[in-house]
Amino acid sequence: MIRCITIDDEPLALKQMADYIKKTPFLELSGQFESALQAISFLHENEVDLMFVDINMPDLSGMDFVKSLNISPKVIFTTAYSEYAIEGFRVDAIDYLLKPIAYSDFLKASEKARERFFSIMPENTQINIDEKFLFIKSEYKILRINLSEIKYIEGMREYIRIFIEAKKPVMALMSMKKMEEFLPDKDFMRVHRSFIVNLSKITTIERNRIIFDEDVYIPVSEQYKPKFQEFLNDNFLI
């Protein structure tokens, strides 16, 4: 996930950006601030990947705020004034959104940010994996994931989200088909176009749904039901 903060002295603008971030699967809202000065304190204590920054703010403008940072997260500027566009790109801003901001424009700018953070794996790229763990590229890091800790994997368009016990989900640009090929089939099974499950983590099945948590119900689709039923038959104690 790309960790974001929004900075704007207009509460309605902050709310709109928060709503847009929540609608975008690869973004995660880490904080909202009505001034750049508030954001500075937050950045000293927290890691942030991307900032949506309004340029016209009292006390410290968004542009001066970005210029003042020694190590700056990536930036997408927001403003009602188009004359700041050129200056925005001079500080290596990813994009420049002119208010009022439509979600389609927000999404295009966010996609540009994602291209900076995620390296798309070509089809012949190998995941480093053995019987106990795998290394996978997520955002701009290479992460080790223990296979025994994976609960399930969700496919979301061209990327996947790996749900791990007691940790935040890990997102990576990869197809479900490619991920399925690398996982050991004795431990993992695809039960739906959008889901692969760790068979050892299944505790409850109800009405063709696998229940992992109180609010997580993974459907077993007709396409994958015969294979899943075979697994149940082999492990069913009468």
matplotlib code that plots the C-alpha trace (Angstrom):
import matplotlib.pyplot as plt

x = [0.0, 1.1, 0.8, -0.6, -1.3, -3.4, -2.7, -5.4, -6.7, -10.2, -12.1, -14.3, -11.3, -9.7, -12.8, -13.0, -9.4, -10.0, -13.0, -11.0, -8.1, -10.5, -12.0, -8.5, -7.3, -3.6, -3.7, -3.8, -4.7, -2.2, -3.1, -5.0, -3.8, -5.2, -1.7, 1.8, 3.1, 1.0, 2.2, 5.9, 5.5, 3.8, 6.6, 9.2, 7.6, 6.0, 7.0, 4.9, 5.1, 2.9, 1.5, -1.5, -0.6, -2.7, -0.4, -2.4, -2.3, -1.7, 1.5, 3.4, 2.4, 2.4, 5.2, 7.4, 6.6, 7.8, 10.9, 11.8, 11.9, 15.3, 13.9, 10.4, 7.8, 6.4, 4.0, 0.8, -0.2, -3.8, -4.8, -7.5, -4.8, -3.3, -0.4, 1.5, 1.7, 5.2, 6.7, 5.1, 7.0, 10.2, 10.1, 9.6, 5.9, 4.2, 1.2, -0.8, -4.6, -6.7, -9.7, -12.5, -11.0, -12.9, -12.2, -11.1, -8.3, -7.4, -7.1, -4.9, -2.5, -2.5, -1.7, 1.3, 2.4, 1.9, 4.2, 6.9, 6.5, 5.7, 8.0, 5.9, 7.3, 7.7, 6.3, 9.6, 10.5, 10.9, 9.7, 12.3, 10.5, 11.2, 9.1, 8.9, 9.0, 9.1, 10.6, 8.3, 8.6, 6.0, 6.0, 9.7, 10.8, 11.6, 9.7, 10.2, 6.8, 6.6, 4.2, 2.8, 1.6, -0.3, -4.1, -5.3, -4.5, -6.9, -6.6, -7.5, -7.1, -3.4, -2.2, -2.6, -3.1, -1.5, -3.3, -0.9, -1.5, -1.1, 0.3, -0.9, -1.7, 1.1, 0.3, 2.3, 1.9, 1.3, -1.4, -3.2, -2.2, 1.5, 1.1, -0.8, 2.0, 4.6, 2.7, 2.9, -0.4, -0.3, -0.7, -2.6, -5.7, -7.4, -11.1, -12.4, -11.2, -10.2, -9.0, -6.3, -6.5, -4.0, -5.6, -4.1, -5.8, -9.4, -11.4, -15.0, -16.9, -20.5, -22.7, -19.8, -18.0, -14.8, -14.9, -11.6, -12.7, -16.1, -16.3, -14.3, -16.3, -14.5, -16.8, -15.9, -17.0, -18.5, -15.3, -13.1, -15.7, -14.8, -11.2, -12.1, -14.6, -12.0, -9.7, -12.6, -13.4, -9.8, -9.7, -13.3, -13.7, -17.0]
y = [0.0, 3.6, 5.5, 9.0, 12.2, 15.1, 18.8, 21.4, 24.3, 23.7, 20.9, 20.0, 19.6, 17.3, 15.2, 14.9, 13.7, 11.2, 9.8, 9.5, 7.8, 5.3, 4.5, 3.7, 0.2, 0.8, 4.0, 4.1, 7.3, 7.8, 11.4, 14.6, 18.1, 21.6, 23.2, 22.3, 23.0, 20.2, 17.8, 18.6, 17.2, 14.0, 13.4, 13.5, 10.5, 8.6, 7.2, 8.5, 7.7, 10.2, 13.7, 15.5, 19.1, 22.2, 25.1, 28.1, 27.8, 30.4, 30.6, 28.2, 27.5, 24.0, 24.9, 26.3, 23.4, 20.9, 22.9, 22.9, 19.2, 17.5, 14.2, 14.6, 12.0, 12.1, 15.0, 15.6, 19.3, 20.5, 24.1, 26.3, 28.3, 27.0, 29.4, 27.2, 24.2, 24.9, 25.6, 22.4, 20.3, 22.1, 20.4, 17.0, 16.8, 13.7, 15.7, 18.8, 18.7, 21.7, 22.2, 21.2, 17.8, 15.0, 11.4, 10.5, 13.1, 12.0, 8.4, 9.3, 11.2, 8.3, 5.8, 8.0, 7.7, 4.0, 3.6, 5.3, 2.9, -0.4, -2.1, -4.3, -7.8, -9.1, -12.5, -14.2, -12.7, -15.3, -15.0, -16.3, -19.1, -22.3, -24.6, -22.2, -18.6, -16.3, -13.0, -10.7, -7.1, -4.8, -1.1, -0.2, -3.0, -6.7, -8.5, -11.9, -13.6, -16.9, -19.2, -20.5, -17.0, -16.4, -16.7, -15.9, -13.9, -11.6, -10.7, -7.1, -6.4, -6.5, -6.7, -9.0, -8.5, -11.0, -11.3, -12.3, -13.2, -10.3, -8.1, -5.6, -7.0, -6.9, -5.6, -6.4, -6.0, -9.6, -11.7, -14.3, -16.9, -16.2, -16.3, -19.6, -21.2, -20.5, -21.5, -25.2, -26.8, -29.1, -26.1, -23.5, -23.7, -21.3, -21.4, -18.4, -16.2, -13.6, -15.8, -18.3, -19.8, -21.4, -24.8, -25.1, -21.9, -23.0, -23.6, -22.9, -23.6, -22.4, -22.5, -22.7, -19.9, -20.1, -18.0, -16.6, -13.9, -12.6, -10.3, -12.2, -14.7, -16.1, -17.8, -21.1, -20.7, -23.4, -23.5, -24.5, -26.4, -30.0, -29.6, -28.1, -30.8, -33.4, -31.8, -31.9, -35.5, -36.5, -34.8, -35.5, -37.6, -39.5]
z = [0.0, -0.7, 2.6, 2.1, 3.9, 2.8, 3.7, 3.0, 5.1, 3.8, 5.7, 2.8, 0.6, 3.2, 3.4, -0.4, -0.6, 2.2, 0.4, -2.8, -1.1, 0.6, -2.9, -4.3, -3.3, -3.5, -1.3, 2.5, 4.4, 7.2, 8.3, 7.5, 8.3, 8.0, 7.9, 6.7, 10.2, 11.6, 8.9, 9.7, 13.2, 11.9, 9.3, 12.0, 13.6, 10.7, 7.3, 4.5, 0.8, -0.9, 0.1, -1.5, -0.7, -1.2, -2.4, -1.0, 2.8, 5.5, 7.5, 5.2, 1.7, 0.3, -2.1, 0.6, 2.8, 0.2, -0.5, 3.2, 3.6, 3.6, 2.5, 1.0, 0.2, -3.3, -3.9, -5.8, -5.5, -5.3, -5.8, -7.4, -9.2, -12.5, -12.5, -10.0, -12.3, -13.7, -10.2, -9.0, -11.5, -10.7, -7.3, -8.9, -8.2, -9.6, -10.7, -10.3, -9.6, -10.3, -8.0, -8.1, -8.4, -10.1, -9.0, -12.5, -12.4, -8.9, -10.0, -13.0, -10.7, -8.2, -11.0, -11.9, -8.2, -8.2, -11.3, -9.2, -6.3, -7.9, -10.4, -12.7, -12.9, -16.5, -17.2, -16.9, -13.5, -10.8, -7.2, -4.8, -2.9, -1.0, 1.1, 4.0, 2.8, -0.3, -1.2, -3.1, -4.4, -2.9, -3.6, -3.4, -1.0, -1.2, 1.6, 3.1, 3.8, 5.7, 3.9, 7.2, 8.0, 4.8, 5.4, 1.9, -1.2, -3.0, -6.7, -7.6, -11.3, -12.1, -8.5, -5.5, -1.8, 0.6, 3.9, 6.7, 10.3, 12.7, 10.0, 7.5, 4.0, 1.5, -2.0, -5.1, -8.9, -10.1, -11.6, -9.6, -12.2, -11.6, -7.9, -8.1, -10.1, -7.4, -4.3, -3.3, -4.3, -1.3, 1.0, -1.2, -3.4, -5.6, -4.7, -6.7, -9.5, -6.9, -4.0, -3.1, 0.4, 2.7, 3.3, 6.8, 7.9, 7.1, 10.3, 9.2, 6.0, 5.6, 2.5, 0.1, 1.9, 3.8, 7.0, 8.1, 10.4, 11.5, 8.6, 5.9, 3.8, 0.8, -1.7, -3.4, -7.0, -9.2, -11.3, -8.3, -6.2, -7.4, -6.5, -3.1, -2.5, -3.2, -0.5, 2.0, 1.2, 1.7, 5.1, 6.3, 9.4, 9.3]

ax = plt.figure().add_subplot(projection="3d")
ax.plot(x, y, z, "-o")
ax.set_aspect("equal")
plt.show()
